[in-house]
Each structure stands twice: as structure tokens, then as C-alpha cells.
Amino acid sequence: MEDMVAESFKYTVLGMGVVFLFLYILVLMLRLQKSLIVRFFPQEKEVSTVSVRPQAVANDGKEERRKIAAMTAAIHHHKKVMRK
């Protein structure tokens, strides 16, 4: 009986060791892949495409009210669709 317990413990440690080794190698390979991708395919800097409104135009709050109305309509539509 003790022999079977010792053997099962041995196989348990061996199995967990194999899984740990596999996961460690996987992490190393992913780090290597990341470094290769960053090195050979660098990300291009994004160009800001923010439109600038002229200061001469007076903002009387219409734009803000339009945004609020659009958000309210979107929420109302979402709730209506989710009820079906």
C-alpha cells in the first residue's frame, strides 16, 4: 500500500512539473515573440485628427443639448430592444 502511495505521489509531482515546465516555456516563447514583433514591426505614431472649431463661433449650448438628446435616444432605443 505504501508503495502505491509513493508511486502516485511521484507521478503527481512529475505531472505537475511537466505542466509547470510547459507553461514556463510558453511564457518565454510569448515574450520572445513580443520582442520580435516590436523590433521588426514597430507601431506607427497615431496622427491626431482633432478638428478645431474657430473661436469666433459662439457656443450657445446647442451642441451640448444635441449630444444629450442623442445619448438619451440611444439609451431609450437600447432599453426598448432589450425588452423584446
Secondary structure, DSSP 8 states (H G I E B T S, - for coil): -HHHHHHHHHHHHHHHHHHHHHHHHHHHHHHHHHHHHHHHS-------------TTS---SHHHHHHHHHHHHHHHHHHHHHH-
